[in-house]
């Protein structure tokens, strides 16, 4: 399953994402990974959440990002949830059309039983109708 937290830049999506990951870590039995563009939020995350600074891995486009995600999943068979902050930046997407990358995440989610919670700097009105169903928070 892919869930979206959407809103323009500076609206507070990261705070909602951090609150969600820190509350979920108490309720699930598997592992959680949090992907971000820096380690800035390291001390705001529960110590059971694995933070990965994606900017260190030279990811240039959404296909490389999908391969990176599959690599993480292949190394952790107990992985249950992944959180992506600043999705457009960490996945190398130009523009705001995220339909293709989100569809690929849905396939990965279904195959490996990992949930993705994604923070995207896009206004909900800019999303396609199939993506609007995935929005859990719109700011």
C-alpha positions as CSV (number, residue, x, y, z in Angstrom):
1,X,0.0,0.0,0.0
2,X,1.2,3.5,-0.8
3,X,-0.1,6.5,1.2
4,X,0.6,10.1,0.4
5,X,1.1,13.2,2.5
6,X,0.8,16.1,0.1
7,X,1.0,19.9,0.3
8,X,3.2,22.7,-1.0
9,X,6.7,23.2,0.3
10,X,6.8,24.5,3.9
11,X,3.3,23.4,4.9
12,X,4.5,20.9,7.6
13,X,4.5,17.5,5.9
14,X,7.7,16.4,7.6
15,X,6.2,16.9,11.0
16,X,3.2,14.8,10.1
17,X,5.5,12.1,8.7
18,X,7.7,12.1,11.8
19,X,4.6,11.9,14.1
20,X,3.2,9.0,12.0
21,X,6.5,7.0,12.0
22,X,7.0,7.5,15.7
23,X,3.5,6.3,16.6
24,X,3.6,3.4,14.2
25,X,6.9,2.0,15.5
26,X,5.0,1.1,18.8
27,X,2.3,-0.8,16.9
28,X,4.1,-3.0,14.3
29,X,6.2,-6.0,14.8
30,X,8.5,-5.6,11.7
31,X,11.2,-3.0,10.9
32,X,10.8,0.6,9.6
33,X,13.1,2.5,7.4
34,X,12.9,6.3,6.9
35,X,14.5,7.8,3.8
36,X,15.4,11.5,3.8
37,X,17.7,13.9,1.9
38,X,19.8,14.5,5.0
39,X,20.3,13.3,8.6
40,X,18.6,16.5,10.0
41,X,15.7,14.6,11.6
42,X,17.8,11.8,13.1
43,X,17.1,12.8,16.7
44,X,13.4,13.3,16.1
45,X,13.0,9.6,15.1
46,X,12.5,6.7,17.5
47,X,15.8,4.8,17.8
48,X,14.1,1.7,16.3
49,X,13.6,3.4,13.0
50,X,16.5,3.1,10.5
51,X,17.3,6.5,8.9
52,X,18.9,6.5,5.5
53,X,20.4,9.7,3.9
54,X,19.6,9.0,0.3
55,X,21.7,12.0,-1.0
56,X,24.8,9.9,-0.2
57,X,23.9,7.3,-2.9
58,X,24.0,9.3,-6.1
59,X,20.4,8.5,-7.2
60,X,19.6,10.4,-10.4
61,X,16.1,9.2,-11.5
62,X,13.1,7.3,-10.4
63,X,14.3,4.0,-11.9
64,X,17.5,4.1,-9.8
65,X,15.4,5.0,-6.8
66,X,13.2,2.0,-7.3
67,X,16.3,-0.2,-7.6
68,X,17.6,1.3,-4.4
69,X,14.3,0.5,-2.6
70,X,14.4,-3.1,-3.8
71,X,18.0,-3.4,-2.6
72,X,16.9,-2.2,0.9
73,X,14.0,-4.7,0.9
74,X,16.2,-7.5,-0.2
75,X,18.5,-7.0,2.8
76,X,15.7,-6.9,5.4
77,X,13.0,-9.6,5.3
78,X,11.3,-8.2,8.4
79,X,10.8,-4.8,6.7
80,X,7.2,-3.7,7.1
81,X,7.1,0.0,6.4
82,X,9.2,2.6,4.6
83,X,8.7,6.4,4.9
84,X,10.0,8.8,2.3
85,X,10.5,12.5,3.1
86,X,11.0,15.0,0.3
87,X,10.0,12.3,-2.3
88,X,10.6,14.4,-5.4
89,X,14.2,15.2,-4.3
90,X,15.2,11.8,-3.0
91,X,13.8,9.9,-6.0
92,X,15.2,12.2,-8.7
93,X,11.9,13.2,-10.2
94,X,11.7,16.3,-12.3
95,X,8.4,18.1,-12.2
96,X,5.3,17.0,-10.3
97,X,4.1,14.0,-12.3
98,X,4.5,11.1,-9.8
99,X,2.0,8.7,-11.3
100,X,4.6,6.3,-12.8
101,X,6.9,6.1,-9.8
102,X,3.9,5.7,-7.4
103,X,2.6,2.9,-9.6
104,X,6.0,1.2,-9.4
105,X,6.0,1.6,-5.6
106,X,2.5,-0.1,-5.6
107,X,3.9,-3.1,-7.4
108,X,6.9,-3.3,-5.1
109,X,4.5,-3.0,-2.1
110,X,2.3,-5.8,-3.3
111,X,5.1,-8.1,-4.2
112,X,7.1,-7.7,-1.0
113,X,4.4,-6.7,1.5
114,X,6.0,-3.4,2.5
115,X,3.9,-0.3,3.0
116,X,5.1,3.1,1.7
117,X,4.2,6.4,3.3
118,X,5.4,9.2,1.0
119,X,5.7,13.0,1.6
120,X,5.3,14.9,-1.6
121,X,5.6,18.7,-2.2
122,X,2.6,18.8,-4.5
123,X,-0.8,20.3,-4.0
124,X,-3.6,17.8,-3.9
125,X,-5.3,19.6,-6.8
126,X,-2.3,18.8,-9.0
127,X,-2.6,15.0,-8.5
128,X,-4.3,12.6,-10.9
129,X,-7.6,11.1,-9.7
130,X,-6.1,7.7,-9.0
131,X,-3.5,9.3,-6.8
132,X,-6.0,11.3,-4.8
133,X,-7.4,8.1,-3.4
134,X,-3.9,7.5,-1.8
135,X,-3.8,10.8,0.1
136,X,-4.0,10.5,3.9
137,X,-3.0,14.1,4.7
138,X,-3.4,17.1,2.5
139,X,-1.9,20.4,3.7
